[in-house]
Amino acid sequence: MNQLSSDLPARRGLTRPHCPYCGQDRPWWQWLALPSYLVGRAGCPSCGAPIRPRWPLVEIGLALVYGYLWIVLGPSVRLVFYLIYSAVFAIILITDIERRLIPNAVTFPAIAVALVGSLVVPGITWWNALVGGAIGFGFFLLAYLVGTAIFGPLALGQGDITLALLVGLITGFPLVIEALVVTILVGAAISSILLITRVRGLRDPIPYGPFLIVGAIVTMMWGHTIAAWFLR
């Protein structure tokens, strides 16, 4: 997952884990970075360059997510698709934060998986998946056009539109509305903090993909519970 997140923005095929400084392949025992960190050998055997902290953090994060999904969902069709979506979200999270890039090579296959999922995953049908996808796509297309007109071409990326389509397909209608609301609230809160602390300025780009992913995850896992609480 980590290596794929580095290879895709560079527009190259999947490679073996290797040192980004000297280009040498890592030995098999360093393909997972966490054990190397734990034993104090988190450096390239060839040039000594350290393995980036992102590698063990992603490994820990995905392990926790997969474990939680197994506990909550158990062996099921939903589990299989949610594991795939989690991997997709992890790649997009990394590439958007590091490069402000949401690769079509990830989102397009994921859209195809989501369409298949709408036929077999309980709780969603093909028609409300398509409606959800259309709403997500349309909302972010409008936001892209308005943002570009007001703030310039860096306001939102076209990858955000495709990601919104994917989120809509996964959550379906009407939960896609909840996903968009959560996205907007989280995005507004974090953006405000970044502006207040002057980490970012008004015209500095802020990756929006992570906010969409938070909205998707919250809605996927607790959407019906939140909607029932809000409407009671």
Phi and psi in degrees as GROMACS dihedral restraints (atoms count N, CA, C in turn):
[ dihedral_restraints ]
;  ai    aj    ak    al  type     phi  dphi    fc
    3     4     5     6     1   -63.2    20    10
    4     5     6     7     1   -45.9    20    10
    6     7     8     9     1   -67.1    20    10
    7     8     9    10     1   -38.1    20    10
    9    10    11    12     1   -62.2    20    10
   10    11    12    13     1   -38.1    20    10
   12    13    14    15     1   -67.1    20    10
   13    14    15    16     1   -22.1    20    10
   15    16    17    18     1   -89.5    20    10
   16    17    18    19     1   -34.3    20    10
   18    19    20    21     1   -73.4    20    10
   19    20    21    22     1   -40.3    20    10
   21    22    23    24     1   -61.8    20    10
   22    23    24    25     1   -47.8    20    10
   24    25    26    27     1   -62.8    20    10
   25    26    27    28     1   -26.8    20    10
   27    28    29    30     1   -82.3    20    10
   28    29    30    31     1    -1.0    20    10
   30    31    32    33     1    56.4    20    10
   31    32    33    34     1    47.4    20    10
   33    34    35    36     1  -128.9    20    10
   34    35    36    37     1   162.6    20    10
   36    37    38    39     1   -68.8    20    10
   37    38    39    40     1   165.9    20    10
   39    40    41    42     1   -62.1    20    10
   40    41    42    43     1   129.5    20    10
   42    43    44    45     1  -116.3    20    10
   43    44    45    46     1   169.0    20    10
   45    46    47    48     1   -71.2    20    10
   46    47    48    49     1   153.9    20    10
   48    49    50    51     1   -55.6    20    10
   49    50    51    52     1   128.3    20    10
   51    52    53    54     1  -145.5    20    10
   52    53    54    55     1   165.5    20    10
   54    55    56    57     1   -75.9    20    10
   55    56    57    58     1   126.4    20    10
   57    58    59    60     1   -73.1    20    10
   58    59    60    61     1    -9.5    20    10
   60    61    62    63     1   -94.0    20    10
   61    62    63    64     1   -49.6    20    10
   63    64    65    66     1  -103.9    20    10
   64    65    66    67     1   -12.6    20    10
   66    67    68    69     1    82.8    20    10
   67    68    69    70     1    -1.0    20    10
   69    70    71    72     1   -75.2    20    10
   70    71    72    73     1   138.6    20    10
   72    73    74    75     1   -62.0    20    10
   73    74    75    76     1   141.8    20    10
   75    76    77    78     1   -76.8    20    10
   76    77    78    79     1   147.1    20    10
   78    79    80    81     1   -64.9    20    10
   79    80    81    82     1   158.6    20    10
   81    82    83    84     1   -56.5    20    10
   82    83    84    85     1   -32.4    20    10
   84    85    86    87     1   -75.5    20    10
   85    86    87    88     1    -5.1    20    10
   87    88    89    90     1  -108.4    20    10
   88    89    90    91     1     7.9    20    10
   90    91    92    93     1   -64.0    20    10
   91    92    93    94     1   -32.4    20    10
   93    94    95    96     1  -101.3    20    10
   94    95    96    97     1   124.3    20    10
   96    97    98    99     1   -78.4    20    10
   97    98    99   100     1   -29.5    20    10
   99   100   101   102     1   -59.0    20    10
  100   101   102   103     1   -48.6    20    10
  102   103   104   105     1   -58.9    20    10
  103   104   105   106     1   -36.4    20    10
  105   106   107   108     1   -64.6    20    10
  106   107   108   109     1   -38.9    20    10
  108   109   110   111     1   -65.6    20    10
  109   110   111   112     1   -40.4    20    10
  111   112   113   114     1   -66.6    20    10
  112   113   114   115     1   -32.9    20    10
  114   115   116   117     1   -97.3    20    10
  115   116   117   118     1     6.2    20    10
  117   118   119   120     1    75.1    20    10
  118   119   120   121     1    27.4    20    10
  120   121   122   123     1  -125.1    20    10
  121   122   123   124     1    46.0    20    10
  123   124   125   126     1   -91.0    20    10
  124   125   126   127     1    52.6    20    10
  126   127   128   129     1  -139.1    20    10
  127   128   129   130     1   157.0    20    10
  129   130   131   132     1   -67.7    20    10
  130   131   132   133     1   127.7    20    10
  132   133   134   135     1   -64.5    20    10
  133   134   135   136     1   -21.4    20    10
  135   136   137   138     1   -86.6    20    10
  136   137   138   139     1   -50.0    20    10
  138   139   140   141     1  -116.2    20    10
  139   140   141   142     1    -8.7    20    10
  141   142   143   144     1    84.6    20    10
  142   143   144   145     1    -0.4    20    10
  144   145   146   147     1   -64.1    20    10
  145   146   147   148     1   139.8    20    10
  147   148   149   150     1   -73.5    20    10
  148   149   150   151     1   150.0    20    10
  150   151   152   153     1   -75.8    20    10
  151   152   153   154     1   131.7    20    10
  153   154   155   156     1   -61.3    20    10
  154   155   156   157     1   141.4    20    10
  156   157   158   159     1   -59.0    20    10
  157   158   159   160     1   -23.2    20    10
  159   160   161   162     1   -55.4    20    10
  160   161   162   163     1   -34.7    20    10
  162   163   164   165     1   -62.7    20    10
  163   164   165   166     1   -55.9    20    10
  165   166   167   168     1   -66.5    20    10
  166   167   168   169     1   -31.9    20    10
  168   169   170   171     1   -64.8    20    10
  169   170   171   172     1   -41.3    20    10
  171   172   173   174     1   -65.9    20    10
  172   173   174   175     1   -41.3    20    10
  174   175   176   177     1   -62.5    20    10
  175   176   177   178     1   -43.2    20    10
  177   178   179   180     1   -66.0    20    10
  178   179   180   181     1   -44.9    20    10
  180   181   182   183     1   -60.7    20    10
  181   182   183   184     1   -46.7    20    10
  183   184   185   186     1   -67.2    20    10
  184   185   186   187     1   -36.7    20    10
  186   187   188   189     1   -62.0    20    10
  187   188   189   190     1   -41.9    20    10
  189   190   191   192     1   -66.5    20    10
  190   191   192   193     1   -42.6    20    10
  192   193   194   195     1   -63.7    20    10
  193   194   195   196     1   -46.8    20    10
  195   196   197   198     1   -63.6    20    10
  196   197   198   199     1   -40.2    20    10
  198   199   200   201     1   -64.2    20    10
  199   200   201   202     1   -42.0    20    10
  201   202   203   204     1   -64.0    20    10
  202   203   204   205     1   -43.6    20    10
  204   205   206   207     1   -62.6    20    10
  205   206   207   208     1   -38.9    20    10
  207   208   209   210     1   -64.1    20    10
  208   209   210   211     1   -42.7    20    10
  210   211   212   213     1   -65.8    20    10
  211   212   213   214     1   -42.4    20    10
  213   214   215   216     1   -78.5    20    10
  214   215   216   217     1   -43.0    20    10
  216   217   218   219     1   -98.6    20    10
  217   218   219   220     1   -27.0    20    10
  219   220   221   222     1    65.6    20    10
  220   221   222   223     1  -178.8    20    10
  222   223   224   225     1   -66.9    20    10
  223   224   225   226     1   111.8    20    10
  225   226   227   228     1  -160.4    20    10
  226   227   228   229     1   166.3    20    10
  228   229   230   231     1   -63.0    20    10
  229   230   231   232     1   -40.7    20    10
  231   232   233   234     1   -58.7    20    10
  232   233   234   235     1   -41.4    20    10
  234   235   236   237     1   -58.9    20    10
  235   236   237   238     1   -45.1    20    10
  237   238   239   240     1   -58.3    20    10
  238   239   240   241     1   -47.8    20    10
  240   241   242   243     1   -69.5    20    10
  241   242   243   244     1   -37.2    20    10
  243   244   245   246     1   -68.5    20    10
  244   245   246   247     1   -31.7    20    10
  246   247   248   249     1   -65.2    20    10
  247   248   249   250     1   -41.2    20    10
  249   250   251   252     1   -63.9    20    10
  250   251   252   253     1   -47.0    20    10
  252   253   254   255     1   -60.7    20    10
  253   254   255   256     1   -38.0    20    10
  255   256   257   258     1   -62.6    20    10
  256   257   258   259     1   -42.5    20    10
  258   259   260   261     1   -63.8    20    10
  259   260   261   262     1   -42.7    20    10
  261   262   263   264     1   -61.3    20    10
  262   263   264   265     1   -46.9    20    10
  264   265   266   267     1   -62.5    20    10
  265   266   267   268     1   -36.9    20    10
  267   268   269   270     1   -63.7    20    10
  268   269   270   271     1   -43.7    20    10
  270   271   272   273     1   -63.6    20    10
  271   272   273   274     1   -45.9    20    10
  273   274   275   276     1   -64.1    20    10
  274   275   276   277     1   -40.1    20    10
  276   277   278   279     1   -58.3    20    10
  277   278   279   280     1   -45.3    20    10
  279   280   281   282     1   -67.6    20    10
  280   281   282   283     1   -50.2    20    10
  282   283   284   285     1   -67.7    20    10
  283   284   285   286     1   -33.7    20    10
  285   286   287   288     1   -74.3    20    10
  286   287   288   289     1   -38.4    20    10
  288   289   290   291     1   -70.0    20    10
  289   290   291   292     1   -43.1    20    10
  291   292   293   294     1   -81.9    20    10
  292   293   294   295     1   -36.4    20    10
  294   295   296   297     1  -123.6    20    10
  295   296   297   298     1    -3.2    20    10
  297   298   299   300     1    53.7    20    10
  298   299   300   301     1    48.4    20    10
  300   301   302   303     1  -137.5    20    10
  301   302   303   304     1   129.4    20    10
  303   304   305   306     1  -114.4    20    10
  304   305   306   307     1   101.8    20    10
  306   307   308   309     1   -68.2    20    10
  307   308   309   310     1   131.7    20    10
  309   310   311   312     1   -62.4    20    10
  310   311   312   313     1   -26.5    20    10
  312   313   314   315     1   -64.6    20    10
  313   314   315   316     1   -16.8    20    10
  315   316   317   318     1  -100.3    20    10
  316   317   318   319     1   -48.2    20    10
  318   319   320   321     1   -70.3    20    10
  319   320   321   322     1   -37.8    20    10
  321   322   323   324     1   -64.4    20    10
  322   323   324   325     1   -49.2    20    10
  324   325   326   327     1   -61.2    20    10
  325   326   327   328     1   -35.1    20    10
  327   328   329   330     1   -66.0    20    10
  328   329   330   331     1   -35.4    20    10
  330   331   332   333     1   -62.5    20    10
  331   332   333   334     1   -41.7    20    10
  333   334   335   336     1   -63.0    20    10
  334   335   336   337     1   -40.6    20    10
  336   337   338   339     1   -64.4    20    10
  337   338   339   340     1   -41.6    20    10
  339   340   341   342     1   -64.0    20    10
  340   341   342   343     1   -36.3    20    10
  342   343   344   345     1   -64.9    20    10
  343   344   345   346     1   -41.4    20    10
  345   346   347   348     1   -64.8    20    10
  346   347   348   349     1   -41.6    20    10
  348   349   350   351     1   -60.3    20    10
  349   350   351   352     1   -33.0    20    10
  351   352   353   354     1   -65.1    20    10
  352   353   354   355     1   -16.2    20    10
  354   355   356   357     1   -93.3    20    10
  355   356   357   358     1   -20.2    20    10
  357   358   359   360     1  -126.3    20    10
  358   359   360   361     1   -19.7    20    10
  360   361   362   363     1   -80.8    20    10
  361   362   363   364     1   127.4    20    10
  363   364   365   366     1   -61.7    20    10
  364   365   366   367     1   146.2    20    10
  366   367   368   369     1    91.2    20    10
  367   368   369   370     1    -2.3    20    10
  369   370   371   372     1  -142.6    20    10
  370   371   372   373     1   145.7    20    10
  372   373   374   375     1  -120.0    20    10
  373   374   375   376     1   165.9    20    10
  375   376   377   378     1   -62.5    20    10
  376   377   378   379     1   -34.4    20    10
  378   379   380   381     1   -75.1    20    10
  379   380   381   382     1   -39.6    20    10
  381   382   383   384     1   -77.2    20    10
  382   383   384   385     1   -20.2    20    10
  384   385   386   387     1   -67.4    20    10
  385   386   387   388     1   -44.3    20    10
  387   388   389   390     1   -65.4    20    10
  388   389   390   391     1   -41.0    20    10
  390   391   392   393     1   -64.2    20    10
  391   392   393   394     1   -43.3    20    10
  393   394   395   396     1   -61.4    20    10
  394   395   396   397     1   -42.8    20    10
  396   397   398   399     1   -62.0    20    10
  397   398   399   400     1   -41.5    20    10
  399   400   401   402     1   -64.5    20    10
  400   401   402   403     1   -40.1    20    10
  402   403   404   405     1   -66.8    20    10
  403   404   405   406     1   -45.8    20    10
  405   406   407   408     1   -61.1    20    10
  406   407   408   409     1   -44.9    20    10
  408   409   410   411     1   -63.7    20    10
  409   410   411   412     1   -48.0    20    10
  411   412   413   414     1   -63.9    20    10
  412   413   414   415     1   -42.0    20    10
  414   415   416   417     1   -63.0    20    10
  415   416   417   418     1   -45.3    20    10
  417   418   419   420     1   -78.4    20    10
  418   419   420   421     1   -25.1    20    10
  420   421   422   423     1   -64.6    20    10
  421   422   423   424     1   -43.9    20    10
  423   424   425   426     1   -63.4    20    10
  424   425   426   427     1   -43.6    20    10
  426   427   428   429     1   -62.6    20    10
  427   428   429   430     1   -37.3    20    10
  429   430   431   432     1   -64.0    20    10
  430   431   432   433     1   -45.4    20    10
  432   433   434   435     1   -66.3    20    10
  433   434   435   436     1   -44.9    20    10
  435   436   437   438     1   -66.6    20    10
  436   437   438   439     1   -45.7    20    10
  438   439   440   441     1   -62.2    20    10
  439   440   441   442     1   -40.2    20    10
  441   442   443   444     1   -64.7    20    10
  442   443   444   445     1   -39.3    20    10
  444   445   446   447     1   -67.4    20    10
  445   446   447   448     1   -34.3    20    10
  447   448   449   450     1   -90.4    20    10
  448   449   450   451     1   -48.0    20    10
  450   451   452   453     1  -106.8    20    10
  451   452   453   454     1    -8.5    20    10
  453   454   455   456     1   102.0    20    10
  454   455   456   457     1  -179.8    20    10
  456   457   458   459     1   -70.0    20    10
  457   458   459   460     1    -9.7    20    10
  459   460   461   462     1   -93.9    20    10
  460   461   462   463     1     2.8    20    10
  462   463   464   465     1   -62.2    20    10
  463   464   465   466     1   -52.6    20    10
  465   466   467   468     1  -139.5    20    10
  466   467   468   469     1   153.0    20    10
  468   469   470   471     1  -100.2    20    10
  469   470   471   472     1   159.5    20    10
  471   472   473   474     1   -65.6    20    10
  472   473   474   475     1   -26.0    20    10
  474   475   476   477     1   -63.7    20    10
  475   476   477   478     1   -29.8    20    10
  477   478   479   480     1   -64.8    20    10
  478   479   480   481     1   -35.3    20    10
  480   481   482   483     1   -65.3    20    10
  481   482   483   484     1   -45.4    20    10
  483   484   485   486     1   -64.7    20    10
  484   485   486   487     1   -39.9    20    10
  486   487   488   489     1   -64.2    20    10
  487   488   489   490     1   -39.3    20    10
  489   490   491   492     1   -63.0    20    10
  490   491   492   493     1   -37.8    20    10
  492   493   494   495     1   -60.1    20    10
  493   494   495   496     1   -45.7    20    10
  495   496   497   498     1   -61.5    20    10
  496   497   498   499     1   -45.6    20    10
  498   499   500   501     1   -60.5    20    10
  499   500   501   502     1   -41.5    20    10
  501   502   503   504     1   -63.7    20    10
  502   503   504   505     1   -38.8    20    10
  504   505   506   507     1   -66.1    20    10
  505   506   507   508     1   -37.4    20    10
  507   508   509   510     1   -72.7    20    10
  508   509   510   511     1   -45.0    20    10
  510   511   512   513     1   -84.7    20    10
  511   512   513   514     1   -32.2    20    10
  513   514   515   516     1    75.9    20    10
  514   515   516   517     1   174.0    20    10
  516   517   518   519     1   -94.9    20    10
  517   518   519   520     1   134.5    20    10
  519   520   521   522     1   -96.9    20    10
  520   521   522   523     1     0.8    20    10
  522   523   524   525     1   -64.9    20    10
  523   524   525   526     1   -19.6    20    10
  525   526   527   528     1   -59.9    20    10
  526   527   528   529     1   -31.3    20    10
  528   529   530   531     1   -64.7    20    10
  529   530   531   532     1   -41.9    20    10
  531   532   533   534     1   -63.2    20    10
  532   533   534   535     1   -41.4    20    10
  534   535   536   537     1   -61.1    20    10
  535   536   537   538     1   -40.4    20    10
  537   538   539   540     1   -69.2    20    10
  538   539   540   541     1   -39.0    20    10
  540   541   542   543     1   -63.8    20    10
  541   542   543   544     1   -45.8    20    10
  543   544   545   546     1   -61.3    20    10
  544   545   546   547     1   -42.1    20    10
  546   547   548   549     1   -57.8    20    10
  547   548   549   550     1   -47.9    20    10
  549   550   551   552     1   -64.3    20    10
  550   551   552   553     1   -43.5    20    10
  552   553   554   555     1   -64.7    20    10
  553   554   555   556     1   -46.5    20    10
  555   556   557   558     1   -65.4    20    10
  556   557   558   559     1   -42.9    20    10
  558   559   560   561     1   -61.8    20    10
  559   560   561   562     1   -42.8    20    10
  561   562   563   564     1   -65.6    20    10
  562   563   564   565     1   -42.0    20    10
  564   565   566   567     1   -64.9    20    10
  565   566   567   568     1   -48.8    20    10
  567   568   569   570     1   -69.8    20    10
  568   569   570   571     1   -40.2    20    10
  570   571   572   573     1   -61.6    20    10
  571   572   573   574     1   -40.0    20    10
  573   574   575   576     1   -63.1    20    10
  574   575   576   577     1   -42.2    20    10
  576   577   578   579     1   -62.5    20    10
  577   578   579   580     1   -43.5    20    10
  579   580   581   582     1   -64.0    20    10
  580   581   582   583     1   -36.6    20    10
  582   583   584   585     1   -72.6    20    10
  583   584   585   586     1   -42.5    20    10
  585   586   587   588     1   -64.2    20    10
  586   587   588   589     1   -41.0    20    10
  588   589   590   591     1   -81.7    20    10
  589   590   591   592     1    -1.7    20    10
  591   592   593   594     1    62.7    20    10
  592   593   594   595     1    23.6    20    10
  594   595   596   597     1   -69.5    20    10
  595   596   597   598     1   -33.0    20    10
  597   598   599   600     1  -131.3    20    10
  598   599   600   601     1   149.2    20    10
  600   601   602   603     1   -98.2    20    10
  601   602   603   604     1   175.7    20    10
  603   604   605   606     1   -61.2    20    10
  604   605   606   607     1   -31.8    20    10
  606   607   608   609     1  -104.5    20    10
  607   608   609   610     1     8.1    20    10
  609   610   611   612     1   -81.6    20    10
  610   611   612   613     1   137.3    20    10
  612   613   614   615     1   -69.4    20    10
  613   614   615   616     1   138.2    20    10
  615   616   617   618     1  -123.5    20    10
  616   617   618   619     1   120.2    20    10
  618   619   620   621     1   -57.9    20    10
  619   620   621   622     1   129.3    20    10
  621   622   623   624     1   -99.5    20    10
  622   623   624   625     1   -13.9    20    10
  624   625   626   627     1   -56.1    20    10
  625   626   627   628     1   -44.3    20    10
  627   628   629   630     1   -58.1    20    10
  628   629   630   631     1   -35.7    20    10
  630   631   632   633     1   -67.4    20    10
  631   632   633   634     1   -40.7    20    10
  633   634   635   636     1   -62.3    20    10
  634   635   636   637     1   -38.9    20    10
  636   637   638   639     1   -66.7    20    10
  637   638   639   640     1   -41.3    20    10
  639   640   641   642     1   -60.8    20    10
  640   641   642   643     1   -45.6    20    10
  642   643   644   645     1   -60.0    20    10
  643   644   645   646     1   -40.5    20    10
  645   646   647   648     1   -65.7    20    10
  646   647   648   649     1   -46.6    20    10
  648   649   650   651     1   -65.4    20    10
  649   650   651   652     1   -45.6    20    10
  651   652   653   654     1   -58.3    20    10
  652   653   654   655     1   -42.9    20    10
  654   655   656   657     1   -72.5    20    10
  655   656   657   658     1   -39.5    20    10
  657   658   659   660     1   -61.0    20    10
  658   659   660   661     1   -42.0    20    10
  660   661   662   663     1   -88.9    20    10
  661   662   663   664     1   -37.0    20    10
  663   664   665   666     1  -132.0    20    10
  664   665   666   667     1    17.2    20    10
  666   667   668   669     1   -58.7    20    10
  667   668   669   670     1   -48.1    20    10
  669   670   671   672     1   -66.4    20    10
  670   671   672   673     1   -37.7    20    10
  672   673   674   675     1   -64.8    20    10
  673   674   675   676     1   -43.9    20    10
  675   676   677   678     1   -64.4    20    10
  676   677   678   679     1   -43.6    20    10
  678   679   680   681     1   -63.3    20    10
  679   680   681   682     1   -41.7    20    10
  681   682   683   684     1   -65.4    20    10
  682   683   684   685     1   -39.5    20    10
  684   685   686   687     1   -66.2    20    10
  685   686   687   688     1   -41.0    20    10
  687   688   689   690     1   -69.1    20    10
  688   689   690   691     1   -33.3    20    10
  690   691   692   693     1   -92.4    20    10
  691   692   693   694     1    -7.5    20    10
